[in-house]
């Protein structure tokens, strides 16, 4: 395990990557290559800049107004093992954690190689899952790009091993 995370970019005060004021960390690298991807520059795995968990945490801590942190992409679950310690620290700070993924929640139980992905999700409050589907694009959706994507209550979903949708008005 490395304490370095390959990052495509960071936004210190996002209001579009979840409710409230959020620190958004865009990971570098995604195998899905969805047609119409909002962040195509994050797809190559060889791009981005390496940051230590400590460097990222210092950036998060420097903004006392944050309501939460969002891991976006690229594909955050491709760096799950390296993100786990960061996710733990984010939760220790009392911040909300949202993760975007192009994977579908139920698929993560189908393969033992997804173990670290599930461990990372255990620290998240919500997961926005599913690939972006250009034909299902809807600019009216809140915090999602296409109608197939779901906002999932991670805690309940991990307990039941099936996606339980987040019902909070702030996400829908």
Secondary structure, 3 states (H helix, E strand, C coil): CCCEEEEEEEEEEECCCCCCCEEEEEECCCCCCCCCCCCHHHCCCCCCEEEEHHHHHHHHHCCCCCCEEEEECCCHHHHHHHHHHHHHHHHHCCCEEEEECCCCHHHHHCCHHHHHHHHHHCCCCEEEECCCCHHHECCCCCCCCECCCEEEEHHHHHHHCCCCECCCCCCC
